[in-house]
Amino acid sequence: MSYIDGFILAVPTDNKQRFIEHAKLANSVFMEQGALRVFECWGDDVPKGKVNDFYSAVQAKDGETVVFSWIEWPDKATRDACMGRMEELMKTDPRMNPEKNPMPFDGMRLIYGGFEPVVVLGGGKQ
């Protein structure tokens, strides 16, 4: 069964192209480490909620866009192996080095977690 890493973050809207370039570089590492697919989704129709919403979850400010991203792994073991190498990769691979490929957003407001799919319909293996 596949395994999903999910992310929600706020990116300055003016940094959209910088974010795309950053994500392409960093995500190529995940693909090389065994990820099946990576999605970076720029907020387009993200409503403000009355109680809570994506904006409040990441403390989005005026001029920021909510981004919803996920990485699909073939299984949790492949994901865990990659994450176990992240500290080393951040030192040895310029695509993951924050000095050479800096995040064009506030990483302190990024929300992430690993998820086990419980319902999968269409478009792929289970």
GIQUIVEN-V836571 format. One record per pair of residues at least 24 apart in sequence whose ideal C-beta (glycine too) atoms are under 7 Angstrom apart, sorted by the first residue. I is the first residue (numbers start at 0). J is the second residue. D is the distance in whole Angstrom. If there is no record, write none. Layout:
I:J:D ; I:J:D
//
This chain:
0:74:7 ; 0:116:6 ; 0:125:6 ; 1:35:7 ; 1:71:5 ; 1:72:6 ; 1:73:6 ; 1:74:7 ; 1:116:6 ; 2:72:4 ; 2:74:6 ; 2:75:4 ; 2:78:5 ; 2:113:6 ; 2:115:6 ; 3:69:5 ; 3:71:6 ; 3:114:4 ; 3:116:6 ; 4:69:6 ; 4:70:4 ; 4:78:6 ; 4:111:7 ; 4:113:5 ; 5:69:5 ; 5:111:7 ; 5:112:6 ; 5:114:6 ; 6:68:4 ; 6:69:7 ; 6:109:6 ; 6:110:7 ; 6:111:5 ; 7:53:6 ; 7:56:6 ; 7:57:6 ; 7:65:7 ; 7:67:6 ; 7:110:5 ; 8:57:6 ; 8:66:5 ; 8:104:6 ; 8:108:7 ; 8:109:4 ; 9:57:4 ; 9:58:7 ; 9:59:4 ; 9:63:4 ; 9:65:6 ; 9:104:6 ; 9:108:6 ; 10:63:6 ; 10:64:6 ; 10:66:5 ; 10:103:7 ; 10:104:4 ; 11:62:6 ; 11:63:5 ; 11:104:7 ; 12:62:6 ; 12:63:6 ; 12:64:5 ; 14:103:4 ; 14:104:7 ; 15:41:7 ; 17:103:4 ; 18:103:5 ; 18:104:7 ; 21:100:6 ; 21:102:6 ; 21:103:6 ; 24:94:4 ; 24:100:5 ; 25:94:6 ; 25:95:6 ; 25:100:6 ; 27:94:6 ; 28:88:6 ; 28:92:6 ; 28:94:5 ; 28:95:6 ; 29:70:6 ; 29:81:7 ; 32:81:4 ; 33:72:7 ; 33:73:6 ; 33:77:4 ; 33:81:6 ; 34:70:5 ; 34:71:7 ; 34:72:6 ; 35:71:5 ; 35:72:6 ; 35:73:6 ; 36:71:4 ; 37:70:5 ; 38:68:6 ; 38:69:5 ; 39:66:7 ; 39:68:5 ; 40:66:7 ; 40:67:5 ; 40:68:6 ; 41:66:6 ; 42:66:6 ; 56:110:6 ; 57:108:5 ; 57:110:6 ; 58:108:5 ; 78:113:7
//
